[in-house]
């Protein structure tokens, strides 16, 4: 057995197995933006002939070995290398895109000529190329569907010659068991050829998917999942079928040999969603918040008997209350979800011998499905209630671009125009919608501790009262004589315009264009700071402001179409390129002054 020494790479990763970043002009460059720690594992030796065999058994042994290798080759041939070019939107300057970058990751073929990988591998993609094992050609692939919450994506290759001689990998029928041996196949850092590592299943639980920021079922293994492994299949030993998809690993400084895979039930739900609806529709929200009832005094106060168990409803979200009336009230005890009993610690029985959060039951539901709740109210059991499940009613989304991919799922979709973050400029005031992506762009990966408290309060506690609700933010002021004195205002939420509450960015644009007052008065919470502009002067100054900063239009394409539907004209840059000022540098200076 030839042993290879372990190679450690210097840079560490966040909580996912991420893709390997490459320089824009090549398919290599393992040292650029690596999101993982590469560690070459000791290569598994080829099967040896048993000692004491006789020469007559050579033919039988070689035949058995060839059959085993043929099965392994068939599986490995269905695992591909992805080379993706990305252009990320610039949420701080939403009329721009960030610098182009490239990455490599893994994908594999399943039935129906469908190719699966992770959503984060093809996020903000412009060109996706896919390469088969042992082939020097790279084929163009298109993205058919993306599930951000479950970190899954489906690809399509139009060239049918790509599939010649490739046998799809079968998806398993059930979850692996603890201590089952699994094999991770992919293209991680450390080389260009396919890599295989082995480990065992060590835990099955709900975990937060770092890409989608939601808790879903995941399987923990001790096999190495490094940068570039993302999107690759994880195979059971016998039968050789896919039991999950590698997608993230725990922070390297916190623990060793902990990687996670997306189990087949989550993958099957994604495929069913795309097949059923023609596109990915997302995960449903329950519409209420609950607390555990482990404290004896709390249970006594709620009128619960010793035999009663469940979770207490803290509050019902406004959209849920509007949709379902008072079927569910704050203070109710939910004892069963779809006839499954819920314990006082909020868990349900899972795989007979384990317990898992009741939200696992919710994750099996689709948008517009219903759930049956058994309730205790004031200590008395009331008739079961049925609630309709809709998308999450959280006020601040992970990304405002989520869900903009058009219907696909049946074949090669027509690539849509690249979506950009929505923005509107009024008299040099730049307005955007609040999202986690915007906060990350402004404050870095530690945005949760660095962002203003007034914005974080909306992120943590904000709930929609209407489907279109969002938080509108005055992100910066493009300096001009018309808005002098407001240059230091950065990232402030907007409460109202001329006394009317602003519900979303479209509403603000409509109010600004329909305004007949002399002034535009924006109210900024929490202290009631006022920003007042002369309406006519602000409108007249917009072309010059846009030209000064090389901004082609006063608003994003989606808002531009909305305003034209209303019959209003929109300001455009006059002589783009004249006196081009660097808006990026300007904002940095203002941010320091504001601090």
C-alpha positions in Angstrom: 0.0 0.0 0.0 1.4 3.3 -1.1 0.8 5.9 1.6 0.5 9.6 0.8 1.3 12.3 3.3 -1.5 14.6 4.4 -1.5 18.1 2.9 -3.0 20.9 4.9 -4.1 24.1 3.3 -3.9 27.3 5.3 -7.3 28.9 4.8 -10.4 27.9 6.7 -14.0 27.7 5.8 -17.4 28.7 7.1 -20.1 26.3 7.9 -20.5 24.8 4.4 -18.5 22.7 2.1 -18.5 25.5 -0.5 -17.2 25.7 -3.9 -13.5 26.3 -4.8 -13.1 29.9 -6.1 -10.9 30.3 -9.2 -9.4 33.3 -11.0 -11.7 34.5 -13.8 -9.3 33.3 -16.6 -8.9 29.7 -15.7 -10.1 26.5 -14.2 -7.4 26.2 -11.6 -6.2 28.4 -8.8 -6.8 26.5 -5.6 -5.5 29.3 -3.4 -8.1 31.9 -4.5 -11.0 32.4 -2.1 -10.9 28.9 -0.8 -13.8 28.2 1.6 -12.4 25.0 3.1 -9.4 23.3 4.5 -8.1 20.8 2.0 -6.8 17.5 3.4 -5.8 14.7 1.2 -6.9 11.4 2.8 -4.8 8.3 2.6 -5.8 6.5 -0.6 -7.7 3.3 -0.1 -5.7 0.3 -1.4 -7.0 -1.9 -4.2 -8.4 -5.2 -3.1 -5.7 -7.8 -2.5 -5.7 -11.4 -3.3 -6.2 -13.5 -0.2 -3.1 -15.4 1.0 -3.0 -19.1 0.4 -5.0 -18.9 -2.9 -4.2 -21.4 -5.5 -3.6 -20.7 -9.2 -6.9 -22.3 -10.3 -8.8 -19.6 -8.4 -7.1 -16.7 -10.3 -9.7 -16.6 -13.1 -12.7 -16.5 -10.7 -11.0 -13.8 -8.5 -10.2 -11.6 -11.5 -13.7 -11.9 -12.8 -15.2 -10.9 -9.4 -12.7 -8.0 -9.2 -13.6 -6.8 -12.7 -17.3 -6.9 -11.9 -16.7 -4.8 -8.8 -14.6 -2.2 -10.7 -17.2 -2.0 -13.5 -19.9 -1.0 -10.9 -17.6 1.6 -9.4 -16.7 3.0 -12.8 -20.4 3.3 -13.7 -21.1 5.3 -10.6 -18.0 7.5 -10.9 -18.8 8.3 -14.5 -22.1 9.9 -13.4 -20.2 12.4 -11.1 -19.2 15.5 -12.9 -17.0 18.6 -12.3 -18.7 22.0 -12.5 -16.9 25.1 -13.6 -19.1 28.1 -12.9 -18.7 31.8 -13.7 -20.4 34.1 -11.2 -21.4 37.8 -11.2 -22.7 38.8 -7.8 -25.1 41.8 -7.6 -23.8 44.8 -5.7 -26.4 45.4 -3.0 -24.6 48.5 -1.8 -24.6 50.1 -5.3 -27.5 48.2 -6.8 -27.0 49.7 -10.3 -23.7 47.8 -10.5 -22.5 44.2 -10.5 -19.4 43.0 -8.6 -16.3 41.7 -10.2 -16.7 38.4 -12.1 -15.3 35.3 -10.4 -15.2 31.6 -11.1 -15.5 28.4 -9.0 -15.4 24.6 -9.2 -17.7 22.2 -7.5 -19.4 18.8 -8.1 -22.7 17.6 -9.7 -24.1 14.2 -10.6 -26.7 12.6 -12.9 -30.0 11.1 -11.8 -32.9 9.7 -13.8 -34.5 11.7 -16.6 -31.2 13.3 -17.6 -31.5 15.6 -14.6 -28.3 16.9 -13.0 -28.2 17.8 -9.3 -25.9 20.1 -7.4 -26.0 22.6 -4.6 -27.7 26.0 -5.0 -24.7 27.8 -3.6 -22.5 26.3 -6.4 -24.5 28.1 -9.1 -25.6 31.2 -7.2 -25.5 34.3 -9.5 -24.2 32.2 -12.4 -23.6 33.6 -15.8 -22.0 30.5 -17.5 -22.1 26.9 -16.2 -19.8 24.4 -17.7 -19.8 20.7 -16.9 -17.0 18.2 -17.5 -17.3 14.4 -17.4 -14.6 12.2 -15.8 -11.8 11.4 -18.3 -13.2 13.7 -20.9 -11.4 16.8 -22.2 -14.6 18.5 -23.3 -16.7 21.0 -21.3 -20.5 21.2 -22.0 -22.7 24.2 -21.4 -25.4 23.6 -18.8 -28.4 25.8 -17.8 -30.0 26.2 -14.4 -33.6 24.8 -14.4 -34.5 25.3 -10.8 -32.9 26.6 -7.6 -34.0 25.9 -4.0 -32.3 28.3 -1.8 -33.6 27.0 1.5 -32.7 23.4 0.8 -29.5 24.4 -1.1 -30.3 22.4 -4.1 -30.3 23.1 -7.9 -31.2 21.2 -11.0 -29.3 21.6 -14.2 -30.0 20.8 -17.9 -27.5 20.0 -20.7 -29.0 20.4 -24.2 -26.3 18.4 -26.0 -27.5 14.8 -25.8 -24.1 13.4 -26.5 -23.1 14.4 -23.0 -25.3 11.6 -21.6 -23.9 8.9 -23.9 -22.5 6.0 -21.8 -23.5 7.6 -18.5 -25.7 5.6 -16.2 -27.8 7.7 -13.7 -27.2 7.2 -10.0 -30.2 5.9 -8.1 -31.5 7.8 -5.1 -32.0 5.7 -2.0 -35.4 4.8 -0.6 -34.7 5.6 3.0 -32.4 7.4 5.4 -29.1 5.7 6.3 -28.7 4.3 9.8 -26.2 5.4 12.4 -22.7 3.9 11.9 -23.5 3.0 8.2 -20.4 3.4 6.0 -20.8 6.1 3.3 -18.6 7.3 0.5 -18.2 10.9 -0.7 -17.4 11.3 -4.4 -16.4 14.7 -5.8 -13.8 17.2 -7.0 -12.4 18.9 -3.8 -9.3 21.0 -3.5 -5.9 19.3 -3.9 -6.1 18.1 -7.5 -8.1 18.0 -10.7 -9.2 14.4 -10.7 -12.1 12.8 -8.9 -11.6 12.2 -5.2 -13.2 9.5 -2.9 -13.4 9.6 0.8 -15.2 7.3 3.3 -16.8 7.8 6.7 -19.7 6.7 8.8 -23.0 8.3 9.7 -22.7 9.8 13.1 -26.0 11.8 13.6 -29.3 12.5 12.0 -31.0 15.8 13.1 -32.3 19.1 12.1 -29.5 21.5 11.2 -29.4 25.1 9.9 -28.6 25.1 6.2 -26.1 28.0 6.0 -27.1 29.0 2.5 -30.8 29.2 3.1 -30.7 30.0 6.9 -33.5 27.5 7.7 -33.5 24.3 9.7 -34.0 21.1 7.7 -33.2 17.4 8.1 -29.5 16.7 7.6 -27.1 13.8 8.1 -23.8 14.3 9.9 -20.8 12.2 8.7 -17.1 12.0 9.6 -15.9 11.9 6.0 -14.0 14.9 4.8 -16.2 17.4 3.0 -13.9 20.1 1.6 -14.1 23.0 -0.7 -15.2 21.6 -4.1 -17.0 18.6 -2.7 -20.3 20.5 -2.6 -23.0 19.0 -4.8 -21.4 15.6 -5.0 -23.2 12.4 -4.1 -22.8 10.5 -0.9 -23.1 6.8 -1.5 -24.1 3.9 0.7 -21.9 0.8 0.7 -24.6 -1.7 -0.2 -26.5 -1.3 -2.3 -24.5 1.5 -4.0 -27.1 4.2 -4.1 -27.1 7.9 -3.3 -28.2 8.6 0.3 -27.5 12.3 0.2 -25.6 15.3 -1.3 -22.6 16.8 0.3 -23.1 20.5 1.1 -21.4 22.0 4.2 -19.0 21.4 7.0 -18.8 22.9 10.5 -16.3 25.7 11.2 -12.8 24.2 11.2 -11.8 25.8 14.5 -14.8 24.4 16.4 -14.7 20.7 15.6 -12.9 18.1 13.5 -14.3 15.7 10.9 -17.8 17.0 10.9 -19.5 17.3 7.5 -23.2 17.4 6.5 -25.2 16.0 3.7 -28.6 16.7 2.4 -30.6 13.5 2.8 -32.7 11.9 0.1 -36.1 12.9 1.7 -35.1 16.6 1.3 -33.9 15.9 -2.3 -37.1 14.1 -3.2 -39.2 16.9 -1.8 -37.2 19.4 -4.0 -37.7 17.2 -7.1 -41.4 16.8 -6.4 -41.9 20.5 -5.9 -40.3 21.3 -9.3 -42.2 18.5 -11.1 -45.5 19.4 -9.5 -45.4 23.2 -9.9 -43.0 23.6 -12.9 -40.7 25.6 -10.6 -39.4 25.6 -7.0 -42.0 27.2 -4.7 -40.2 27.0 -1.4 -40.9 25.8 2.1 -44.1 26.8 3.9 -44.2 28.7 7.2 -46.5 27.7 10.1 -47.7 31.3 10.8 -47.2 31.2 14.5 -44.4 31.1 17.2 -44.3 28.7 20.0 -42.5 28.1 23.3 -41.8 24.8 25.1 -43.9 23.8 28.1 -41.2 22.1 30.2 -41.7 24.3 33.3 -44.3 22.8 35.7 -45.6 26.2 36.8 -46.2 27.2 33.2 -48.1 23.9 32.5 -50.2 24.4 35.7 -50.9 28.1 34.7 -52.1 26.9 31.3 -54.5 24.3 32.9 -52.6 21.3 31.6 -53.0 18.0 33.3 -50.0 15.7 34.0 -51.0 13.6 31.0 -51.1 16.6 28.7 -48.1 17.7 26.6 -47.4 20.2 23.8 -46.1 23.6 23.0 -47.7 27.0 23.8 -48.6 29.5 21.0 -46.8 32.8 21.8 -48.3 34.8 19.0 -50.1 34.3 15.7 -48.6 36.1 12.7 -50.8 38.8 11.1 -51.0 37.1 7.7 -52.1 33.8 9.4 -54.7 35.6 11.5 -56.0 37.4 8.5 -56.2 34.1 6.5 -57.5 31.8 9.2 -59.4 34.1 11.6 -59.2 33.2 15.2 -58.9 29.4 14.7 -55.6 29.7 16.6 -55.0 32.1 19.5 -52.1 33.2 21.6 -52.0 31.0 24.7 -53.4 27.8 22.9 -51.5 24.6 23.6 -50.7 22.6 20.4 -50.7 18.9 21.4 -50.6 17.2 18.0 -49.5 18.2 14.5 -51.2 16.1 11.9 -52.1 13.6 14.6 -48.5 13.3 15.7 -48.1 14.0 19.4 -45.7 16.8 20.4 -43.8 16.6 23.7 -43.3 19.5 26.1 -39.8 20.1 24.8 -41.2 20.5 21.2 -40.0 17.2 19.9 -41.7 14.3 18.1 -40.7 10.6 17.7 -38.4 10.1 14.8 -37.2 6.7 13.4 -38.8 5.0 16.4 -35.8 5.4 18.7 -34.9 9.1 18.3 -36.6 12.4 18.8 -36.5 15.5 16.6 -38.0 19.0 16.5 -41.7 19.1 15.5 -40.7 21.5 12.7 -39.5 18.4 10.8 -43.2 17.7 10.2 -43.7 21.2 8.9 -40.8 20.8 6.5 -42.6 17.9 4.8 -45.4 20.3 3.7 -45.7 22.3 0.5 -47.0 25.8 0.1 -50.8 25.8 0.2 -50.9 22.5 1.9 -53.0 22.2 5.1 -52.1 21.0 8.6 -54.4 19.6 11.3 -53.7 20.9 14.9 -55.1 19.5 18.1 -55.5 22.2 20.7 -56.0 22.8 24.4 -57.6 26.2 25.2 -57.9 27.3 28.8 -57.2 23.8 29.9 -60.0 22.3 27.8 -59.7 20.3 24.6 -61.4 22.0 21.6 -62.2 20.6 18.1 -59.2 20.2 15.8 -58.5 23.1 13.5 -57.1 23.1 9.9 -54.7 25.8 8.8 -53.5 26.6 5.3 -49.7 26.9 5.0 -48.1 29.7 3.0 -44.7 31.1 2.5 -42.9 32.6 5.5 -44.3 35.9 6.7 -40.9 37.2 7.9 -40.5 40.9 7.0 -36.9 40.7 6.0 -35.9 38.0 3.4 -32.6 36.3 3.0 -32.2 37.7 -0.5 -34.7 40.0 -2.4 -33.7 38.1 -5.6 -35.0 34.8 -4.2 -37.7 33.2 -6.3 -37.1 35.3 -9.5 -36.1 32.3 -11.6 -38.9 31.7 -14.1 -40.8 28.3 -14.4 -38.7 25.5 -15.6 -38.4 21.9 -14.7 -39.5 20.3 -18.0 -36.4 21.0 -20.1 -34.0 23.8 -21.0 -35.5 27.1 -19.9 -34.9 30.4 -21.7 -32.3 32.3 -19.6 -34.0 35.3 -18.1 -32.5 38.8 -17.9 -30.2 38.9 -14.9 -32.2 40.2 -12.0 -30.8 43.1 -10.0 -31.7 44.4 -6.6 -34.5 46.9 -6.6 -33.6 50.6 -6.0 -35.0 54.1 -6.5 -33.2 57.4 -6.5 -35.2 60.5 -5.5 -33.3 63.8 -5.5 -30.1 61.9 -4.8 -31.6 59.8 -2.0 -31.0 56.1 -2.7 -33.7 53.8 -1.5 -33.4 50.0 -1.3 -35.3 47.1 0.3 -33.8 45.6 3.4 -32.5 42.0 3.1 -29.8 39.9 4.7 -27.9 40.1 1.5 -27.9 43.9 1.7 -26.7 43.9 5.4 -23.9 41.4 4.5 -22.8 43.7 1.7 -22.7 46.7 4.0 -21.3 45.2 7.2 -19.5 42.0 6.1 -20.0 38.5 7.4 -20.4 39.8 11.0 -23.4 41.9 10.0 -25.5 40.5 12.8 -23.3 42.2 15.4 -22.4 45.3 13.3 -25.7 46.4 11.7 -27.7 49.2 13.4 -30.0 47.9 16.1 -33.1 49.5 14.5 -32.5 47.4 11.3 -31.7 44.2 13.2 -34.9 44.6 15.2 -36.8 44.4 11.9 -34.7 41.4 10.8 -35.4 39.5 14.1 -38.9 40.5 14.9 -40.4 41.9 11.8 -43.6 40.3 10.4 -45.6 41.1 7.3 -49.1 42.4 7.5 -49.5 42.1 3.7 -47.7 39.9 1.2 -45.9 42.8 -0.4 -44.6 44.4 2.9 -40.9 45.1 3.2 -38.6 47.5 5.0 -37.5 50.5 2.8 -34.0 51.8 3.7 -32.4 55.1 2.8 -29.0 53.6 2.0 -27.0 56.7 1.1 -27.3 60.2 -0.2 -25.6 61.1 -3.5 -24.4 64.6 -2.7 -25.8 67.6 -4.6 -26.9 71.1 -3.8 -30.5 70.0 -3.6 -29.8 67.6 -0.7 -27.0 69.4 1.1 -26.9 68.6 4.8 -28.1 65.0 4.5 -24.8 63.5 3.2 -24.0 61.7 6.4 -27.3 59.7 6.5 -26.5 56.1 5.9 -28.8 53.0 6.1 -31.8 54.5 7.9 -35.2 52.9 7.7 -38.0 55.0 6.1 -41.3 55.2 8.0 -43.4 57.5 5.9 -43.5 60.0 3.0 -45.5 63.1 3.5 -47.3 61.5 6.4 -48.3 58.3 4.6 -46.8 55.1 5.9 -44.4 53.4 3.4 -45.2 49.7 3.0 -42.7 48.8 0.3 -40.4 50.2 -2.3 -43.1 50.3 -5.0 -45.3 52.2 -2.7 -42.6 54.8 -2.0 -42.0 55.3 -5.7 -45.7 55.7 -6.4 -46.1 58.2 -3.5 -43.1 60.2 -4.8 -44.4 60.4 -8.4 -48.0 61.2 -7.3 -47.0 63.9 -4.9 -48.6 67.3 -5.4 -47.1 69.0 -2.3 -44.3 71.5 -2.5 -42.0 69.3 -0.4 -41.1 65.6 -0.1 -40.9 64.9 3.7 -39.3 61.5 4.6 -39.6 60.4 8.3 -36.8 58.2 9.6 -37.3 56.2 12.8 -36.5 55.6 15.6 -36.0 59.3 16.6 -38.1 61.0 13.9 -35.2 62.4 11.9 -36.7 64.4 8.9 -35.3 64.6 5.4 -37.1 67.3 3.4 -36.6 68.1 -0.2 -38.2 70.7 -2.5 -40.1 68.4 -4.9 -39.6 70.4 -8.1 -35.9 71.0 -7.4 -35.3 67.4 -6.6 -36.9 66.2 -9.8 -35.0 68.7 -11.9 -31.7 67.8 -10.3 -32.0 64.0 -10.9 -30.5 63.9 -14.4 -27.4 65.7 -13.3 -27.0 63.6 -10.1 -27.3 60.4 -12.2 -24.7 61.7 -14.7 -22.3 62.7 -12.0 -22.3 59.1 -10.7 -22.6 57.3 -14.0 -26.0 55.8 -13.1 -28.1 55.0 -16.2 -31.6 55.3 -14.6 -33.2 56.6 -11.5 -34.6 53.2 -10.6 -34.2 49.5 -11.2 -35.9 47.8 -14.2 -38.8 46.3 -12.2 -39.7 49.7 -10.6 -39.2 51.4 -14.0 -41.8 49.2 -15.5 -44.1 49.8 -12.6 -43.8 53.6 -12.9 -44.4 53.5 -16.7 -47.6 51.5 -16.0 -48.7 54.4 -13.8 -48.0 56.8 -16.7 -45.1 58.7 -15.3 -41.8 59.7 -16.9 -38.5 58.6 -15.2 -35.3 60.6 -15.0 -32.3 59.2 -16.9 -28.6 60.2 -16.9 -27.7 63.2 -19.0 -24.4 62.6 -20.7 -23.3 59.5 -18.8 -19.6 59.7 -18.2 -19.5 63.5 -17.6 -17.8 64.1 -14.3 -17.9 60.5 -13.3 -17.5 60.4 -9.6 -16.8 57.1 -7.8 -19.9 56.5 -5.8 -18.3 53.6 -3.9 -15.6 55.8 -2.5 -18.1 58.5 -1.6 -20.2 56.1 0.4 -17.2 54.9 2.4 -16.3 58.4 3.4 -19.9 59.2 4.4 -20.1 56.0 6.4 -17.0 57.0 8.5 -18.5 60.5 9.0 -21.8 59.0 10.2 -20.0 56.8 12.7 
